[in-house]
Amino acid sequence: MEDPLQRLVQSFNALKRYCTTPSGSANHWIFGLCHCRFISSGLGLLVLVVHPPDQQSSFYTIEYPAPHILALATPPYDFRKQADFVWPYLLHTFCKNVPSFAPWTWSTLSPEAAEGFERRLRKHGVRASLCQVGVTSPEEFQEWDKGRIKVLEQLEHPRLGDITRCHGCGVSQTASFSMPPPFLSCARCLQAVYHSNACRVNDWKRHESNCMVPLGDRTRCHGCGLTPQESPSEPFVSCCRCLQAVYHSHECQDNHWNRHEPNCMVPLGDRTRCHGCGLTPQQSSSQLFVACGRCTQAVYHSSRCQNMHWRRHQQHCFPPPPPPTTTPPPTHGHGRGAHTDPDVRATMETSNETRQVLPDIPASEEEPSSSRSVVKNLRQNLKALDELQRLNRIAAKDSLNNLQRQSTPGVSEVLPDIPDREEELSALRSIVKNMDQDLKALDELQRRNRISAKDQLNNLQRQFTMRVSTLASSVNKMDKNLQKFEDRGGRLASRESRLAQLEAQ
C-alpha cells in the first residue's frame, strides 16, 4: 500500500513551477504557523501561506489539536518539532489550495525554522530546488501578519447560513442569556442571526456587502426584504431581464440595481427574450431575433443590444460541441469521398463547421483577422490538393502506358481506381468563395460604420459651432441692450437733477 506522505510529495513535485505568477509579480511565498480561535471548537492551529505582492493567502486549519501540538505555536518555539509536524500540511496547502503551480522561492519567519524545514524536505524527497527555504525580512513579515489578521477575521466570524451562533458577537444559542432562542434573523437575507437588536445594528456595516435575497426567491422583495403581506397593496414587480428578482416598488428596484446588475442575466438557451435588455419579440420593434454566432444560445433584438452585452456574454460564450459521428470516416481504399490524408479530412470538417455557424461580430477586429487566416489556410489546402491531383493523373498515365506496352493477348489487368476529388474541391472552392463574400460584407459594414461615425462627428461639430455663434450673437445683443439701458439711466439722472434745480429756484 502506498504511503500517503509519499503520494503527497509526488503530487507536490509534479506541480508546475514558474518564476512569476499569472499577475506578473514574483512567485515568492511566506509561510508560518500561528494560533487561531474557532467559535465552535476553541483554540486551533493555522498553517498560513501568503503571497505579499497580490495579498493572496492560502491556509490549512487544524481543529481540536492535542495540547503538545498546540504548544508548537507558543513561545519558546521548538522549531525542530514544528518542522516535523507542519511540513505535510505545508505541501498539502500548495497542492490543494494554491492552484496550478509550485512556489519559485519561499521563506519562513526564523532561521531555525528555515533550517528545520530544509532538513525535513530533503529527507522526504522534495525536489532539490524547493529544499532551500529563506528567512523573511521585516517588511515581508508585516505583509504576512496582514494576511494572518485577514484570515483570522474570516475564520473567527460565523458564515452565512450558520444559525447556531450570533453573527455579531459569536455567542451560541445555548449560551445566550440576554434573549431566549430563536435568534433574530436578518430581514432581507434570513442567513444571519443575532441574539439582540444591538448586535444586529453593530454588525450591519460588515454584513451589508453580503446581505442579498437569493435569486429565484419570489416571496420577498430583493431590495428591502418585505413580504407581500408586509408591503403595500401594490403587486410585486419582477426584474424584466432575469425574472429572478422581485420588488414591491419601482423605487426599491432602482435603489437595488447597482447590487443586482452583476448577477442579472437571462439564462443561456432562453430564446424567448433578448439577453441584452430582456424584451420579448412582442415588446420589441423587431419580431426576428438575432442569435449569437458563436454559441447560438443567446438571442438579441438588435445589433446594438448584442454589442453592449458582449463584454458580459463573452465569459459564458463557447461554441457548441460537434455532433457525434455514427459511422467513422474511411481510412483506406479508393473511390469518391475516400480521403486517406487525415489533414485534408480535418480541414474539410473544419471548413464545413465554419460555414454552418459564422463567427460573432463584436466591436473589435480580432475575429475578422481570424476569419482571414482561416480563408488563407483553406486556399493553401486547395493548392496542395490541386498539386496532389495533378501528380496522381501523371502517375496514372505513366502506369497505363507501361501496362499497354507490357500487356499480352488474353491477359487483362485491373487498373487501380483513381480517386476523384473534383466534388470535394468544388465544395471547398464554394466555401472559400462564400467566406470571401462574408469578409467583404464585413469590411463594407465596418467602412460604412466609420463613415457614419465621421459624419455624425462633423454634424456635431457644425451644430456646436452654430450654437456658439448663436450664443455669441445673443451676448452681443445683450451688451448693446445693456448699454442702451445705461444711457437711458444717465439721461434720467440728468433730468432728475435739472428738475431738482428748477424746484430749488
NORSUL-V90916 format. One record per residue. N is the residue number from 1. RES is the residue in one letter. NEAR is the number of other C-alpha atoms within 12 Angstrom. D_CENTER is the distance of its C-alpha to the mean C-alpha in Angstrom with 2 decimals. Layout:
n = (N	N)
res = (RES	RES)
near = (NEAR	NEAR)
d_center = (D_CENTER	D_CENTER)
//
This chain:
n = (1	2	3	4	5	6	7	8	9	10	11	12	13	14	15	16	17	18	19	20	21	22	23	24	25	26	27	28	29	30	31	32	33	34	35	36	37	38	39	40	41	42	43	44	45	46	47	48	49	50	51	52	53	54	55	56	57	58	59	60	61	62	63	64	65	66	67	68	69	70	71	72	73	74	75	76	77	78	79	80	81	82	83	84	85	86	87	88	89	90	91	92	93	94	95	96	97	98	99	100	101	102	103	104	105	106	107	108	109	110	111	112	113	114	115	116	117	118	119	120	121	122	123	124	125	126	127	128	129	130	131	132	133	134	135	136	137	138	139	140	141	142	143	144	145	146	147	148	149	150	151	152	153	154	155	156	157	158	159	160	161	162	163	164	165	166	167	168	169	170	171	172	173	174	175	176	177	178	179	180	181	182	183	184	185	186	187	188	189	190	191	192	193	194	195	196	197	198	199	200	201	202	203	204	205	206	207	208	209	210	211	212	213	214	215	216	217	218	219	220	221	222	223	224	225	226	227	228	229	230	231	232	233	234	235	236	237	238	239	240	241	242	243	244	245	246	247	248	249	250	251	252	253	254	255	256	257	258	259	260	261	262	263	264	265	266	267	268	269	270	271	272	273	274	275	276	277	278	279	280	281	282	283	284	285	286	287	288	289	290	291	292	293	294	295	296	297	298	299	300	301	302	303	304	305	306	307	308	309	310	311	312	313	314	315	316	317	318	319	320	321	322	323	324	325	326	327	328	329	330	331	332	333	334	335	336	337	338	339	340	341	342	343	344	345	346	347	348	349	350	351	352	353	354	355	356	357	358	359	360	361	362	363	364	365	366	367	368	369	370	371	372	373	374	375	376	377	378	379	380	381	382	383	384	385	386	387	388	389	390	391	392	393	394	395	396	397	398	399	400	401	402	403	404	405	406	407	408	409	410	411	412	413	414	415	416	417	418	419	420	421	422	423	424	425	426	427	428	429	430	431	432	433	434	435	436	437	438	439	440	441	442	443	444	445	446	447	448	449	450	451	452	453	454	455	456	457	458	459	460	461	462	463	464	465	466	467	468	469	470	471	472	473	474	475	476	477	478	479	480	481	482	483	484	485	486	487	488	489	490	491	492	493	494	495	496	497	498	499	500	501	502	503	504	505)
res = (M	E	D	P	L	Q	R	L	V	Q	S	F	N	A	L	K	R	Y	C	T	T	P	S	G	S	A	N	H	W	I	F	G	L	C	H	C	R	F	I	S	S	G	L	G	L	L	V	L	V	V	H	P	P	D	Q	Q	S	S	F	Y	T	I	E	Y	P	A	P	H	I	L	A	L	A	T	P	P	Y	D	F	R	K	Q	A	D	F	V	W	P	Y	L	L	H	T	F	C	K	N	V	P	S	F	A	P	W	T	W	S	T	L	S	P	E	A	A	E	G	F	E	R	R	L	R	K	H	G	V	R	A	S	L	C	Q	V	G	V	T	S	P	E	E	F	Q	E	W	D	K	G	R	I	K	V	L	E	Q	L	E	H	P	R	L	G	D	I	T	R	C	H	G	C	G	V	S	Q	T	A	S	F	S	M	P	P	P	F	L	S	C	A	R	C	L	Q	A	V	Y	H	S	N	A	C	R	V	N	D	W	K	R	H	E	S	N	C	M	V	P	L	G	D	R	T	R	C	H	G	C	G	L	T	P	Q	E	S	P	S	E	P	F	V	S	C	C	R	C	L	Q	A	V	Y	H	S	H	E	C	Q	D	N	H	W	N	R	H	E	P	N	C	M	V	P	L	G	D	R	T	R	C	H	G	C	G	L	T	P	Q	Q	S	S	S	Q	L	F	V	A	C	G	R	C	T	Q	A	V	Y	H	S	S	R	C	Q	N	M	H	W	R	R	H	Q	Q	H	C	F	P	P	P	P	P	P	T	T	T	P	P	P	T	H	G	H	G	R	G	A	H	T	D	P	D	V	R	A	T	M	E	T	S	N	E	T	R	Q	V	L	P	D	I	P	A	S	E	E	E	P	S	S	S	R	S	V	V	K	N	L	R	Q	N	L	K	A	L	D	E	L	Q	R	L	N	R	I	A	A	K	D	S	L	N	N	L	Q	R	Q	S	T	P	G	V	S	E	V	L	P	D	I	P	D	R	E	E	E	L	S	A	L	R	S	I	V	K	N	M	D	Q	D	L	K	A	L	D	E	L	Q	R	R	N	R	I	S	A	K	D	Q	L	N	N	L	Q	R	Q	F	T	M	R	V	S	T	L	A	S	S	V	N	K	M	D	K	N	L	Q	K	F	E	D	R	G	G	R	L	A	S	R	E	S	R	L	A	Q	L	E	A	Q)
near = (6	9	10	13	22	20	20	27	30	21	25	34	27	18	25	20	24	19	19	21	26	15	14	12	18	20	28	36	44	45	46	43	40	35	32	35	28	28	27	23	16	18	26	32	37	37	41	42	42	43	37	31	23	20	25	28	35	34	38	35	31	28	23	21	23	13	14	17	27	29	23	30	29	19	13	9	21	21	31	22	23	35	35	25	29	37	39	30	32	43	42	32	32	38	28	21	23	28	20	18	28	34	38	28	28	34	36	38	35	27	19	22	34	31	26	29	39	32	25	32	33	20	19	26	22	30	24	18	18	30	28	26	34	27	27	28	18	14	15	27	25	19	27	38	28	23	33	35	23	22	30	30	18	21	29	29	27	30	25	26	19	23	27	28	35	42	40	33	26	32	30	27	26	18	17	20	14	19	20	15	22	20	32	28	29	34	26	28	28	28	28	37	39	40	34	29	22	17	28	26	20	17	27	22	13	18	27	23	14	21	30	29	33	24	23	19	22	25	27	33	39	42	38	30	33	27	25	22	15	17	20	14	11	14	20	31	26	28	34	26	27	28	28	29	37	38	38	32	27	21	16	26	26	20	16	28	22	14	21	29	22	14	23	29	29	34	23	24	20	23	25	28	36	41	42	37	31	34	29	25	22	15	17	19	14	17	18	20	31	29	32	38	29	29	24	28	28	38	39	38	32	27	26	18	29	30	25	18	30	27	17	21	31	22	11	22	23	18	21	18	11	14	10	8	9	6	8	10	17	16	17	14	16	18	18	17	24	23	26	19	21	15	17	28	25	17	28	31	24	21	33	25	22	28	27	18	20	28	31	33	31	25	22	14	17	14	20	27	17	20	30	24	18	29	31	19	22	34	26	19	27	29	18	19	30	22	16	21	21	19	16	20	19	15	16	19	17	14	20	20	14	14	18	16	11	13	15	10	9	6	10	11	15	10	15	16	15	26	25	22	28	19	15	28	29	17	21	34	26	21	30	31	20	22	32	24	18	23	27	17	16	26	20	14	17	20	14	14	15	15	14	14	14	14	14	14	14	14	14	14	14	14	14	14	14	14	14	14	14	14	14	14	14	14	14	14	14	14	14	14	14	14	14	14	14	14	14	14	14	14	14	14	14	14	14	14	14	14	13	12	11	10	9	8	7)
d_center = (42.34	39.61	39.31	36.00	36.12	36.63	33.69	31.51	32.80	32.11	28.47	28.12	29.97	27.75	24.56	23.46	24.40	23.21	24.78	21.55	18.20	14.88	15.01	18.49	20.66	23.54	22.99	25.58	25.65	28.25	29.46	32.14	33.71	34.28	35.37	33.21	34.43	33.18	34.45	35.24	36.83	37.91	37.76	35.67	34.26	30.86	29.92	27.37	25.47	23.93	22.16	23.72	21.75	18.33	20.06	18.32	20.71	21.49	24.63	27.04	29.29	32.88	34.50	38.23	39.35	43.06	44.99	45.54	41.79	41.01	43.54	41.52	39.46	42.65	44.90	46.88	44.22	45.26	42.73	44.14	43.61	40.19	39.05	40.66	38.76	35.31	34.53	33.37	30.95	29.65	28.94	27.47	25.02	23.66	23.79	22.03	19.95	18.86	16.77	17.87	20.56	23.85	25.03	26.81	29.10	29.60	32.21	33.76	35.76	39.34	41.34	43.00	39.73	38.42	41.70	41.53	37.98	38.97	42.01	40.13	37.36	40.05	42.08	39.41	38.34	35.10	34.72	36.84	34.18	32.57	35.98	36.26	35.19	35.53	36.47	34.27	35.47	36.01	32.91	30.75	32.48	31.53	27.81	28.29	30.18	27.42	24.99	27.86	28.39	24.74	24.68	28.12	27.11	24.42	26.97	29.92	28.42	28.30	25.03	24.35	26.49	29.18	32.26	34.79	34.44	34.40	31.04	33.01	35.52	34.78	38.17	38.47	40.21	43.28	43.68	43.25	46.65	45.78	44.61	45.12	42.27	40.22	37.88	36.59	33.14	30.59	31.37	27.81	25.73	28.74	26.82	28.62	32.41	34.99	38.68	39.67	38.66	38.89	36.26	33.93	34.53	34.07	30.75	29.24	27.67	25.66	25.02	24.08	20.43	20.01	22.55	21.26	22.97	21.06	19.77	22.55	25.34	27.72	30.55	29.50	28.31	24.67	25.77	28.85	29.26	32.59	33.90	35.80	39.04	38.22	36.85	39.19	40.53	37.87	35.64	31.95	29.55	26.38	23.13	23.71	20.16	19.06	22.63	21.42	22.44	26.11	28.02	31.75	31.83	30.04	30.36	28.41	25.66	25.52	25.44	22.59	20.33	18.45	17.43	16.98	14.92	11.35	12.52	14.72	14.01	16.67	16.39	15.80	19.34	21.02	23.04	25.25	23.16	21.23	17.47	17.45	20.36	21.54	24.98	27.10	29.29	32.25	30.72	29.42	31.83	30.54	31.55	29.66	25.88	23.89	21.43	18.32	19.90	17.29	16.51	19.43	17.92	17.18	20.28	21.11	24.51	24.21	22.50	21.86	19.79	17.82	17.21	16.21	13.73	12.20	9.51	8.12	9.49	8.33	5.14	8.21	10.91	12.97	16.71	19.11	21.09	24.58	27.41	29.54	32.81	35.94	38.30	37.43	38.34	41.69	41.74	45.44	48.36	49.15	49.17	47.03	43.28	43.68	41.37	42.09	39.50	36.04	34.36	36.05	35.10	31.41	31.51	33.13	30.65	27.71	29.59	30.37	26.76	25.79	28.65	27.80	24.24	23.79	20.41	18.63	19.80	17.21	18.47	18.11	20.72	18.79	19.36	23.06	23.59	22.23	24.59	27.41	26.92	27.16	30.35	31.73	31.28	32.98	35.85	36.37	36.47	38.98	41.16	41.09	42.10	44.89	46.21	46.11	47.99	50.57	51.21	51.61	54.19	56.13	56.14	57.25	60.01	61.31	61.37	63.23	65.84	66.40	66.90	69.36	71.39	71.44	71.95	75.32	77.00	75.94	72.70	69.44	66.10	62.80	60.53	56.85	54.57	52.75	49.16	48.63	45.19	46.16	44.21	41.01	41.52	42.16	39.02	36.95	38.75	38.02	34.29	34.30	36.34	34.02	30.97	33.06	33.82	30.18	29.38	32.40	31.38	27.94	29.70	32.14	29.51	27.82	31.34	32.23	29.13	30.07	33.67	32.85	30.66	33.53	36.04	34.19	34.04	37.76	38.58	36.80	38.72	41.96	41.41	40.65	43.80	45.86	44.71	45.48	48.91	49.56	48.72	50.95	53.82	53.39	53.55	56.68	58.30	57.53	59.09	62.17	62.53	62.17	64.88	67.10	66.62	67.53	70.64	71.67	71.16	73.41	76.04	76.01	76.38	79.38	80.96	80.59	82.24	85.11	85.60	85.71	88.37	90.44	90.30	91.40	94.39)
//
